[in-house]
Structures are given as structure tokens and as C-alpha cells.
Amino acid sequence: MASDTIRIPGIDTPLSRVALGTWAIGGWMWGGPDDDNGVRTIHAAIDEGINLIDTAPVYGFGHSEEIVGRALAEKPNKAHVATKLGLHWVGEDEKNMKVFRDSRPARIRKEVEDSLRRLRVETIDLEQIHWPDDKTPIDESARELQKLHQEGKIRALGVSNFSPEQMDIFREVAPLATIQPPLNLFERTIEKDILPYAEKHNAIVLAYGALCRGLLTGKMNRDTTFPKDDLRSNDPKFQKPNFEKYLAAVDEFEKLAEKRGKSVMAFAVRWVLDQGPVIALWGARKPGQVSGVKDVFGWSLTDEEKKAVDDILARHVPNPIDPTFMAPPARD
């Protein structure tokens, strides 16, 4: 049985293999923020045994980090923080904001200082480049992060949405502790390259989208709709006829989970953890949405269950849609 804690190089404390994802708490692209509920959600996650909170400046343009900072100030020394950088934004309000990739050294240093202030900490536990910036040499970005690491402002370094070739360039300059790609029952392309890369280079995978933006909660049906300011309104998975196909698979996953006495959420996240040296990000914006995290721990899928998962996908979603629609553009 695999351990339900894991160590990230550079962080002394063993970390829970489920981390709280806080994109929705920031409000942007998720229907707006609810600060008090956000704080309560983070506290509920800690009470469930989660001790790693994942956030990013672009989640609400600083707002998610501010809520995380407030919540952890009220529960000091209870959780570590992973954040990101390398996305710039311009605009007067969230509806008209333009987001683009920017990992130039000056931008990196500014973002780290801003994150430290918003998170109310002296050191960021894990700092990650959010998306590769094709207009900035990766070694330049890595070198600036390594300087900040040596200055004591960052404990561990990671990247998100990078290819193995891009990670090789990063690793020539700075230690790479973590990799953050999408991974869930439906979005599995990293099985071919990223997961083997992580195992080979002793990096920990922070799997985002473990619940596939709520699709794997079991709480949606064919009549579920999303407002225009919810990113799922632009996700092809949530559009007909794809939506019905995905829901049919979820129904079968739920039956598999029930045989183990588990929710489909716990079953889906456990599948993610069984893929290797992985921490699953469990996104939530309400306290009730972290209920059941403990059901993920202390068991693993059998080989028969894993085969059943593959058979369900082959029947209902033989050509799954990757989350490439979320990728921000390069800067002008």
C-alpha cells in the first residue's frame, strides 16, 4: 500500500497526497468570489488532513492568494503553500482582463515579492512557473528562480504544463522538485511522458484537475448548465453531445466506486494517486466540497478495477478532449 503522505525535496514536512486547489476560491472564471466561504473552505480542508494549499496570482488576479494568506494566518503552521508565476495580466476589470505568458526575470522577481505579501509569509514553500513562456529562454527564468531560492524566498521550485524537453533545460540551471500537469480519469496524456519523466528524475507530480472541473463529483446531470463567466461554459467536455458521453462514463465509475463503499470523487482521486509519485489537487470553493477527502486514503484500486476504468472509457469516451482550451496565449 502506497503511503498517503509524500515529501517534496526542499520541504521538510511530509505532505498530504491531496492538496487543496484554490482557483475557484479566487472567483475569476468561477462565478465570482465569496471570501468568507473561501476561508472556511481552506479551514475545512486543513481539518480533513490536507496540509498543502495550491494557488496562483492569476486566480482572481491576486485574490486567491489573499484569501489563502488570510485563512492560514488564522490557522498558523497548519499548511504549506504552493503558488505559481509567469502569467501577466492587463485590464481594468476581470471581464476585460487579458492574460498572457511572461516569465522574464524581472516579472518573476516582482511576482514572488507580490505573492509573499499577499500570502503573508517570508518564504514560499513551492514556487512554480505556471505555463512555459516561449518568448523567454527557460534557462533565464530558471536562473532567476534559483537566485530567489538561494535568497531564502523560495523553498522548492516546480513547473506546470512543461514538456520533458523544456524541463530538461530548466534542470540544467535549477533543481526541479515538482511538475504540475492535468491528470484525471478523462485527461491522461501525461501517462506517456510526464509520469515516466517524474519517476526518472525524482520529481513529484501535482496533478491538477483531479475531479475534471467537477465532472467527477457525481453531482452533475445532462440538465446542468453553467453561466457565461464559468470556464466550463467554454470547455468542450461540458457541451452537447460530449457532455452526455462523459456523464455516462461517470455513472459507471460511480457504480465501481459503490462496490468499494466509496464516492465517485474518492474513487477518481484515488485512481490519480495510484499513477505514481503524485499529489492530487482537489479543487473546492465551499466547505462541503472537501467533505470526504479522508475517504481517498488507506486503499488502492485493484488491477481489475483499473481495467474496468479503461473499458468504461473505451465505450463512452474513446477520444477524450484535452484541456488545451485553458492555455493562455504568448505575450505580444
C-alpha positions in Angstrom: 0.0 0.0 0.0 1.5 3.3 -1.0 1.9 6.0 1.7 -0.7 8.7 1.8 1.9 11.3 2.5 4.9 12.3 0.3 7.9 14.5 0.6 8.8 17.3 -1.8 12.5 18.0 -1.9 13.2 21.2 -0.1 10.2 21.0 2.2 10.8 19.2 5.5 7.3 18.2 6.4 5.6 15.2 4.9 2.7 16.5 2.7 -0.7 15.0 2.3 -1.2 13.4 -1.1 -4.3 15.5 -1.6 -3.8 19.3 -1.8 -6.5 21.9 -2.0 -6.8 23.7 -5.3 -8.0 27.3 -4.9 -8.6 28.6 -8.5 -12.4 28.7 -7.8 -11.8 30.5 -4.5 -10.3 33.4 -6.4 -13.6 33.8 -8.2 -12.3 34.6 -11.7 -13.9 32.2 -14.3 -15.8 30.5 -11.5 -18.7 32.9 -11.0 -17.1 35.4 -8.6 -15.5 35.2 -5.2 -17.0 34.5 -1.8 -14.2 35.4 0.6 -15.7 34.1 3.9 -16.7 30.9 2.3 -13.2 30.6 0.8 -11.6 31.0 4.2 -14.0 28.4 5.7 -13.2 26.0 2.8 -9.4 26.2 3.4 -10.0 25.6 7.2 -12.2 22.7 6.4 -9.5 21.2 4.1 -7.0 21.5 6.9 -9.4 19.8 9.3 -9.7 17.0 6.7 -6.0 16.4 6.9 -4.8 18.5 3.9 -1.6 20.4 4.6 -0.8 21.7 1.1 -2.7 24.6 -0.5 -2.1 25.3 -4.2 -2.9 28.8 -5.5 -1.6 31.3 -8.1 -1.7 35.1 -8.6 -3.8 34.8 -11.8 -6.6 33.1 -9.7 -8.7 36.2 -9.2 -5.6 38.5 -10.0 -4.2 38.2 -6.6 -7.5 37.5 -4.8 -7.0 33.7 -4.3 -3.6 34.3 -2.7 -5.0 37.0 -0.4 -7.8 34.6 0.8 -5.2 31.8 1.3 -3.0 34.3 3.3 -5.9 35.3 5.4 -7.0 31.7 6.1 -3.6 30.5 7.0 -2.9 33.5 9.2 -6.0 32.3 11.2 -4.5 28.8 11.4 -0.8 29.3 11.6 1.7 26.5 10.9 -1.1 24.2 9.7 -0.3 24.0 6.0 2.2 24.7 3.3 1.6 26.9 0.2 2.4 26.2 -3.4 1.9 29.1 -5.8 2.8 30.0 -9.3 4.1 32.8 -11.5 4.7 33.6 -15.2 1.3 34.9 -16.2 0.9 38.6 -16.7 -2.5 40.4 -17.0 -3.7 43.8 -18.1 -7.2 45.3 -18.0 -9.4 47.5 -15.9 -11.8 44.7 -14.6 -12.0 40.9 -14.6 -14.4 40.8 -17.5 -12.0 42.5 -19.8 -8.7 41.2 -18.5 -6.1 39.9 -20.9 -3.8 37.2 -19.6 -0.6 36.2 -21.3 2.6 34.3 -20.5 5.5 36.3 -19.1 8.5 34.6 -17.4 11.0 37.3 -17.8 13.4 37.6 -14.8 12.0 41.0 -13.7 8.5 39.7 -13.9 9.4 36.6 -11.8 11.0 38.7 -9.1 8.0 41.1 -8.9 5.6 38.2 -8.8 7.5 36.5 -5.9 7.5 39.7 -3.9 3.8 40.2 -4.6 3.0 36.7 -3.6 5.0 36.9 -0.3 3.0 40.0 0.6 -0.4 38.5 -0.3 0.3 35.2 1.3 1.7 36.9 4.5 4.8 34.7 4.6 8.5 35.2 4.5 9.2 32.2 2.3 7.1 30.5 -0.4 7.2 26.7 0.1 6.8 25.8 -3.6 7.0 28.3 -6.5 6.1 27.1 -10.0 6.2 28.6 -13.5 2.5 28.4 -14.5 3.0 28.0 -18.3 6.1 27.9 -20.4 6.9 31.3 -22.0 8.2 30.6 -25.5 9.5 34.2 -25.8 11.8 33.9 -22.7 14.6 31.4 -22.6 13.8 28.8 -20.0 17.3 29.0 -18.5 16.9 32.7 -17.8 13.7 32.1 -15.9 15.2 29.1 -14.0 18.3 31.2 -13.1 16.2 33.9 -11.6 14.1 31.4 -9.6 17.3 29.8 -8.4 18.6 33.2 -7.2 15.3 33.7 -5.2 15.7 30.2 -3.8 19.2 31.0 -2.7 18.0 34.2 -1.1 15.6 32.2 1.1 12.4 33.4 -0.5 11.5 30.0 -2.0 12.0 26.5 -0.6 11.3 24.4 -3.7 10.9 25.0 -7.4 8.5 23.5 -9.9 7.0 23.9 -13.3 3.4 23.5 -14.7 2.4 22.4 -18.2 6.0 22.0 -19.3 7.2 19.3 -21.8 10.1 16.9 -20.9 12.4 18.8 -23.2 11.5 22.1 -21.5 12.1 20.5 -18.1 15.5 19.3 -19.2 16.5 22.9 -19.9 15.2 24.1 -16.5 17.0 21.3 -14.7 20.4 22.3 -16.2 20.1 25.6 -14.2 18.0 24.8 -11.1 16.7 21.8 -9.1 13.2 20.7 -10.2 11.2 19.4 -7.3 7.7 19.2 -8.8 5.8 19.1 -12.1 2.1 20.2 -12.4 0.2 18.8 -15.3 -3.5 17.9 -15.8 -4.4 14.3 -14.8 -7.7 12.7 -14.1 -9.7 9.7 -15.3 -10.5 11.6 -18.6 -7.3 13.6 -19.1 -4.5 11.1 -19.2 -2.0 12.1 -21.9 0.8 12.6 -19.3 0.9 8.8 -18.8 3.1 8.6 -21.9 5.8 11.1 -21.0 5.4 13.2 -17.9 4.8 10.4 -15.4 7.8 8.4 -16.5 9.9 11.6 -16.5 8.9 12.4 -12.9 9.8 8.9 -11.8 13.2 9.0 -13.5 14.1 12.4 -12.1 12.6 12.0 -8.6 10.1 14.8 -9.1 6.7 14.9 -7.5 3.7 15.4 -9.8 1.0 17.8 -8.6 -2.0 16.7 -10.7 -4.4 19.5 -11.4 -8.0 18.9 -12.4 -8.2 15.6 -10.5 -12.0 16.0 -10.4 -12.1 17.3 -14.0 -13.7 20.6 -13.1 -16.4 19.0 -11.1 -17.3 16.4 -13.7 -16.1 13.6 -11.5 -18.1 14.7 -8.4 -21.2 12.8 -9.5 -23.3 15.9 -8.9 -23.9 16.8 -12.5 -26.6 15.6 -14.9 -27.5 16.3 -18.5 -29.5 19.4 -17.5 -26.6 21.0 -15.6 -25.7 24.4 -17.1 -23.0 27.0 -16.4 -23.1 30.8 -16.5 -21.0 32.6 -19.1 -18.4 33.7 -16.5 -17.8 30.0 -15.6 -14.9 28.5 -17.6 -16.9 25.3 -18.1 -19.2 27.2 -20.4 -16.2 27.1 -22.8 -15.0 23.6 -22.1 -15.9 21.2 -24.9 -16.5 18.4 -22.3 -19.5 20.3 -20.9 -21.1 20.9 -24.3 -23.6 18.5 -26.0 -23.2 15.8 -27.3 -19.9 15.3 -25.4 -21.4 16.1 -22.0 -23.8 13.1 -22.2 -20.9 10.8 -23.1 -18.8 11.9 -20.2 -21.8 11.7 -17.8 -22.5 8.1 -18.9 -18.9 7.2 -18.0 -19.2 8.9 -14.6 -22.4 6.9 -13.9 -20.4 3.7 -14.5 -17.4 5.0 -12.4 -19.9 5.6 -9.7 -21.1 2.0 -9.7 -17.5 0.8 -9.5 -17.0 3.2 -6.5 -20.1 2.0 -4.7 -18.8 -1.6 -4.8 -15.9 -0.4 -2.7 -18.1 1.7 -0.5 -16.6 4.9 -1.9 -17.9 8.1 -3.5 -17.1 8.6 -7.2 -15.0 11.6 -6.1 -12.9 9.4 -3.8 -12.6 6.7 -6.4 -11.5 9.2 -9.1 -8.9 10.9 -6.9 -7.6 7.5 -5.6 -7.0 6.5 -9.3 -4.9 9.6 -9.7 -2.8 8.8 -6.7 -2.2 5.3 -7.9 -0.4 6.5 -11.0 2.9 7.2 -9.3 4.6 9.9 -7.2 1.5 12.1 -7.3 -0.3 14.7 -5.2 -3.9 15.3 -6.4 -5.3 18.8 -6.4 -8.9 18.7 -5.0 -10.5 22.0 -6.1 -13.2 23.5 -3.9 -14.9 26.8 -3.1 -17.3 25.7 -0.4 -16.6 23.8 2.9 -18.9 21.0 1.9 -16.9 20.3 -1.2 -13.9 19.0 0.8 -16.1 16.6 2.7 -14.9 13.1 2.0 -11.2 13.8 1.4 -10.3 11.2 4.0 -12.1 8.5 2.0 -9.2 8.8 -0.5 -6.6 7.4 1.9 -5.8 3.9 3.0 -6.6 1.9 -0.1 -5.8 1.5 -3.8 -7.6 0.3 -6.9 -7.2 -3.3 -7.8 -5.9 -4.4 -11.2 -9.5 -5.4 -12.1 -10.8 -2.0 -11.2 -8.2 -0.3 -13.3 -9.1 -2.5 -16.3 -12.8 -1.7 -15.7 -12.0 2.0 -15.8 -10.2 1.6 -19.2 -13.1 -0.4 -20.5 -15.6 2.3 -19.5 -13.6 4.9 -21.2 -13.3 2.9 -24.4 -17.0 2.5 -24.5 -18.1 6.1 -23.7 -15.1 8.4 -24.3 -12.7 6.7 -26.7 -11.3 10.1 -27.9 -11.1 12.3 -24.7 -10.7 16.0 -25.0 -7.5 17.5 -23.6 -7.8 20.7 -21.5 -5.9 22.8 -24.1 -8.7 25.3 -24.2 -7.3 26.7 -20.9 -3.9 27.5 -22.2 -3.1 31.3 -22.1 -1.6 33.0 -25.2 2.0 34.2 -25.6 2.6 37.9 -25.0 2.6 40.2 -28.0 
